């Protein structure tokens, strides 16, 4: 008899890649398009595992409801786990797994794509040309070559971004509580204190997990330390940046530009088609009104390779969990 797994917050592409993943045929897949919360947790009854995404909310009441429904394994089809109360999960005896490195290249490449698009005003030029407006007025960018890039967080993604930017001829400096000294020496990258990285960088790019220490890393105080005219890119977690402080810095013309693939309050907005509705989030509406702000809807991970790897690792862990076997190395939280 197949083991039932309830998938939450799924889109057609999730269902397609999961259904085709090796081992998925051994599972009874139940796909839901709504998010997992305390209120929706009872729909998992009959399943021994659930699979969730970044905006599902697995706090203690939700986890307790899952446990009461017979769930024993929570599989995250993402790398981040700040939306899960791990302490509560352990107390309830729930196994929690994730996909720690589905495709660092996907996120790194999207980071650089955002930077290039914003800097060279490619998005604005695209819209102009479609209207037969071939003027170049207002489209001036700057050479990345010879400029300084600050990479905050040098895990797998941050290191790849740093290497790509070095390829553009940029000077790259970095900050991380746990420096990768051998890597930095090999690639000519200097680790500096956070304040120095903020003050010296023409481009700042964030590649950190969301923790208590990194929450609102860029806030009113730290944004005041940023080099005037700098460009900020965030493809990591929305809550690394205090949106209110970011808007104030943009209004004060302290920043040259901002490119975001994540947003502090993206839940219920990103991944959804709201084109026929009024956007109720005033701060996001304000951000979208700035000509030097570029926003994509959490799509940095969205490549064929990444989706296939997410599906593969997730399905493998679900099958292992159903058999009572150990999970893939590095995926257990």
N, C-alpha and C positions, 0 to 999 in steps of 0.2 A: 504494500500500500504506500502511495506517495506521501511524503511529508508536506503538509500545507504551510505555505509562506504567504503572509499578507504584505503587499507592497503599497506604500503610501506616497502621495504626492508625485504620481507618475504621469509622464507625457508619452505620446506615441513612440518617440525615439527610445525612451527607457524600456518600454515593453518589447520593442523590436530587438534591441541588443540583449536584454536579459533572456528572452525566449530562445535566442540563438546561441547562448553561451554554453560551452561544454558542461555537461552535468545537469543543465536545467530541466532536461526531460525526466530526471529522477524526482523532481519536485512538483507539487501541485501549486501552481502560481495563481494568486488572487490579487489582481491589480485594482487599486483605488486611485482616483484622481485627486481626492481631497487629502489634506494634511493630517498627520497624526497629532492629536492632542488628547487631553484627558477625556474630552467629550466623545471623540471618535474611537478611542482605544477599545471599547467593547466590540467593535466590528472585527477585531482580530480573533474573536473567540473561535476555537477550532483549529487555529494555527499554532504551531510550536515556535515559529520565528516570525519576526517582522523585518522589513527592509525599509529604511527611511532615508531622507535627504536633508539638505542643509537647513531648511526652514520648518521641519517638523520639531515639535516642542516636547522633549522627553524629560520633563521635570519629575519630581518624586511622585506626585499624584498620578501622572500618566503611567509611569513605570509600575506603580502599584496596581493600576487597573489592568495593565498588560499581564502582569503576573497572575492576577486573579482570573484572567481569561485563559490561562494555560500557556502563555508565551514564556519561553526560556532563553531565547537568543534574539538580540537586537543587532542587525547588520546595517551599518552605515555605508551607503554607496557614495562615499566622499571621504576626504582626508580629515576635515575639521570635525571636532566633537564637542565644541563649546555649547551645543544645544542639548547635551545629555548630562544628567546628574549622575556622574559615575559612582559617587559614594552611595547613592540610593540604589543604583543598579547592583553594586556588590553586595549590599545588605540584603537585597531580595534574591540573590543568587542568579541574577541574569548575566549571561555572557554578552559582551559588547565587542563587536569587531568593526573594522573600517578598511578603507582602501588607501593606504598611506602614500602611495606614489604611482598614481595611474598614468600620468604623463607630464612630468615637469616641463618637457619641451613645449607642450601645448600652452601652458600658462606663461612661460617665459616668452615665447614668440608673440603671444597676444599682448603682453606688456609692452614689447618694443613696437608692435603695430599701433597700439594706442598712442605711444609717444610720437612716432613718426606722423601719424594722422593729425594729431593735435598741433604739432610743431609746424608742419607744412600746410596746415589748413585744408587737407585733402577732402574732408567731409563737406566743407563749405564750397570748395571749388567744384566738387561733384554736383552739388545742387545748382550752382550757378550755370554750369555748362549745359545742364539739362534744360535750362530756360533760355539757352542761347546767349547767356551773358558771359563773354570771354574776357572781361576786365580782370586785371590782377590786383587792383586796389584792395588793400586790407589783407592780402594773403602772404605777407612777408614772414618767413620763418628764420631759423638760424642754423648754422652748421653745428652738428653734434661733434664733429672732429675738433679736438683741442679743448672742448668743454669738460667740466667735472661732473661726474655722475655719482650720487650717493646711494648705495644699496643698503637698506636697513633690513637685516635678516639674511643670513647666507646659508640657508638650507639648500636643498637640491635646486629649487626654482631660483632663489636669489643668486646662487653661483652661476647658473646658466645665463641669467640676465646680465650679470657682471661680465661674463666672457663675451657675450654678444656685443655689449657696449664697448668693450675693449677693442673688438673688431672694427668698430666705427672710428677708432682712434681717440676715444675718450680717455681721460684720466678717471680711474674709478677708485673711490674710497668706500669703506664699508663699516658698518657697526653691527655687532652681534655679541650677546653675552658669552657665547662660546665660540671664539674665533677658530676658523679652519686655517691654521697657520701655514701648513704645507701647501695647501691649495692657493692661498693668497700669494705666497712667495713664488710659486710656479707661474702665476698669471699676472704678476706685477700689480697687485691690489693691496692697498694699505688699509689696515684697520685703524679707526679713529674713535674717540669718544663721540657720543651722540651729538653733543652740542657742536662739535667741530664739523661733523658731517652735515648738519643742518645749515651751518653758516657758510660752508664752502661750496656746496653743490648747486650747480645750475639745473640739474635734474635729480629729483628724489624719488625713489621707487621702494615701495613697502612689500616685504615678503616674510611676514611674521604670523605665527598662530595667534589666535585671540586668547589671552590669558588675563588674569587680574592685573598683572604688571603692564601688559601692552594695551589694555583698554584705554582709548583716547590718548594714545601715544602722541598724536598731533592734536594739541589743544591750544587754548589761547596763549599760554606761556611759550610752548615750544614753537608754535607757528610764528611768534614774534622773533624767534631766533633764525628763521629760515632766510636764506639769502634773498634780497629783494629781486623780484622778477623770475624766481625759480619756478620750474614746472614740477608738479607732484603727480605721481602715478600710483594707484592702489588697485592691485588685482588679488589681494589677500582676503581680508575681512573688513567689512564696512565699519565696524565699531573701533577700528584702529584710529579713526579720525572723528573728532568732535565736529559734527556737521555745522552746528551753530557758529563755532569759532572759524570754520573754514569759509563760510559765507561772509563773515565779517572781514576776513583777510582778503577775500576777493573784492568786496565792496570798497575796501581801502586801497585797492590796486597794488597790494603787496606781492601778489603772485602773478607770474606770467601765464599760467594755465594749470588746469587740473583735469586729469583723465582718470575716470573711475569705472571699474567693472563690478564693484561691490558698493553697497550703500548701507548706512547704519540701520535704517528701518525698511529694508527691502522686502521683508516677509509680507506676502499678500500682494506684492506689486511685481517684482521680478519673476519671470517665467510665465506671466499671465498676459493675455491680450486685453488691454484696457483702452484700446483706441476709440471705442465708442462711449467712454465714460469720462466723467470729470475726475481729474487726479486730485485726491483729497489730501495728499501729503504736501503741505505748504513749503517745507524746506527742499524737497526734491524738485518741486515746481520752480522754486527760486534758483536752484542750481542749474536747471535746464535753460533758464533764461539768460545765463551769461554766455557771451560769444566765445569765451576762452575756456569753456568747460565741455568736455566730451564724456558721455556716459554710455556704456554698454551694459546689458542686463545679465551680468554674471555668466558670460559665455566664454571666459578664458579657457575653461577646461574642454570646450565643445569641439573636439576633433574625433574623427573615426577611430583613431588609435586609442584615445583616452576612453571613449565610450565602450569600446571592446574590452579594454583592460579592466575598467570598473565592473563590467558585467562578468568577466572571467573570475576575478578575485571574489566578488560577492557570491556568485553561484558556487564556487569551490568551497567557500567557508560555510555556506548554508548546507551543502551536501555533507561536509565533514561534521557539522553540528548535529545533523539528523542521525548520523552514524555513531555519535559519541566520540569522535576522533578529535585530535588536537587541531587547532586552526592553523592557517598559513602563518609562517614566521613573520613577525612584525605587524600583524593585523589586530592582535588582541589588545584591548584597552583595560 
